[in-house]
Amino acid sequence: MPVYLKTIDVFHELTANKSVLIVPCRICPAISLAVESKRPYIEFFRRFLKTGVFDEYIKSIQKLLKEKGIKTEVFESNFPIPMVCMWSAGQRKKLLRCASKYETVIVLGCDSATYTVKESLKSTGCHIIQAMKVVGIVSVIPRFHLPFNITLESSSKDNVSWPK
């Protein structure tokens, strides 16, 4: 079952920054935003395997930071497993090389994704901020629609809450 995440406003922590690297996990955050917004998780012919609502959220973060004069980049993993918590040593090294050019790294993912990023970057001076919080676990039912779009319907009225 995917972890259910809510976004956190972390922009007040970035006022003194000149550069931010955004590290998105492509599974649980995308599922969470798709379920919450009731928008497609996958629009295969339009976005291939990316989630539109999640990409729009990332772009909105970049736009807001750009308006404040902060340089941003989105770190993309080309590894077959897109979950940050399951990155290989090679992906972690790639992140280390990329993040060395940035003051701050924003993690769009769960506590485990943030831990992976912190461990990968512990030799740097990067400030790491988790911009989503775990609020529970969600069970979803995929629904297929032509032309090969997939929406996700929460299979329970309430998500399983996360232990405190």
C-alpha positions in Angstrom: 0.0 0.0 0.0 1.3 3.5 -0.8 2.0 6.0 1.9 -0.5 8.9 1.8 1.2 12.3 1.9 0.1 15.9 2.3 2.1 18.9 1.0 3.8 21.2 3.5 4.5 24.9 3.0 8.3 25.1 3.4 8.9 28.3 1.5 9.5 30.4 4.6 12.6 28.2 5.1 14.1 29.2 1.7 14.2 33.0 1.9 18.0 33.2 2.2 18.7 30.5 -0.5 20.0 31.1 -4.0 19.7 27.5 -5.2 17.4 24.6 -4.6 17.4 21.1 -5.9 14.0 19.4 -5.9 14.1 15.6 -5.4 10.7 14.0 -6.1 9.8 10.4 -5.4 7.6 9.4 -8.3 5.3 6.9 -6.5 3.6 7.8 -3.2 3.5 11.6 -3.7 2.1 11.2 -7.2 -0.5 8.7 -6.0 -1.4 11.0 -3.1 -1.9 14.1 -5.3 -3.8 12.1 -7.9 -6.2 10.6 -5.3 -6.7 13.9 -3.5 -7.4 15.8 -6.8 -9.3 13.0 -8.4 -7.2 13.4 -11.5 -5.5 10.7 -13.6 -2.4 9.0 -12.1 -1.2 8.0 -15.6 -2.1 9.5 -19.0 0.0 7.1 -21.0 -0.2 8.8 -24.4 0.0 12.3 -23.0 2.7 12.1 -20.3 3.9 8.5 -20.6 4.6 7.3 -17.0 4.5 10.7 -15.2 1.6 12.1 -13.2 0.3 15.4 -14.5 -1.0 16.7 -11.1 2.4 15.9 -9.5 4.4 17.5 -12.3 2.2 20.6 -12.1 2.9 20.8 -8.3 6.6 20.6 -9.0 6.4 23.3 -11.6 4.5 25.5 -9.2 7.3 25.1 -6.6 9.8 26.0 -9.3 7.8 29.1 -10.4 7.4 30.3 -6.8 11.2 29.9 -6.2 12.1 31.6 -9.5 9.9 34.6 -8.6 12.1 34.9 -5.4 15.2 34.7 -7.5 16.1 31.2 -6.5 17.7 28.8 -9.1 16.0 25.4 -9.2 16.4 22.1 -10.8 14.5 18.8 -10.5 16.5 15.7 -9.9 15.2 12.9 -12.0 16.0 9.2 -11.5 16.3 7.1 -14.5 16.5 4.0 -12.4 13.8 1.4 -13.2 12.5 1.7 -9.6 11.4 5.3 -9.2 10.9 5.2 -5.4 13.6 7.2 -3.6 13.6 4.8 -0.7 14.8 2.0 -3.0 17.5 3.9 -4.9 20.7 2.0 -5.9 24.2 3.1 -4.8 24.6 4.5 -8.3 21.5 6.7 -8.0 22.6 8.0 -4.6 26.0 8.9 -6.1 24.3 10.6 -9.0 22.3 12.7 -6.5 25.5 13.5 -4.6 27.1 14.9 -7.7 24.1 16.9 -8.7 23.3 18.2 -5.2 26.8 19.5 -4.7 25.8 22.6 -6.8 22.9 23.5 -4.5 22.5 25.0 -1.0 19.2 23.3 -0.3 17.5 20.1 -1.3 13.7 19.8 -1.1 12.4 16.2 -0.8 9.0 15.5 -2.2 8.4 12.2 -0.5 8.0 10.4 2.8 10.3 10.1 5.8 12.1 7.1 4.2 12.8 9.2 1.0 14.1 12.0 3.1 16.3 9.6 5.0 17.7 8.2 1.8 18.5 11.8 0.6 20.1 12.7 3.9 22.3 9.6 3.9 23.3 10.2 0.3 24.2 13.9 1.0 25.7 13.6 4.5 29.2 14.6 3.2 27.8 17.9 1.8 26.6 21.1 3.5 23.2 20.9 1.8 20.2 21.8 3.9 17.6 19.1 3.4 13.9 19.9 3.8 11.0 17.4 3.6 8.1 19.1 1.9 5.5 16.5 2.4 4.3 14.7 5.5 3.0 11.3 6.0 -0.6 11.2 7.2 -1.5 7.6 6.5 -1.5 4.7 4.2 -3.9 4.6 1.3 -5.4 1.6 -0.5 -6.4 2.4 -4.0 -8.2 0.7 -6.9 -6.9 1.5 -10.3 -9.5 2.3 -13.0 -8.6 2.2 -16.6 -10.1 4.7 -19.1 -9.5 5.1 -22.8 -7.0 6.1 -24.2 -5.0 4.2 -21.5 -5.5 6.6 -18.7 -5.4 5.3 -15.1 -7.2 7.0 -12.3 -7.0 5.9 -8.7 -9.9 5.5 -6.4 -9.4 5.2 -2.7 -10.9 1.9 -1.7 -11.8 3.0 1.8 -13.6 6.1 3.0 -10.8 7.0 5.4 -7.1 6.3 4.9 -5.3 4.4 7.6 -3.8 6.9 9.9 -0.1 7.0 10.5 1.2 6.1 14.0 2.4 9.1 16.0 
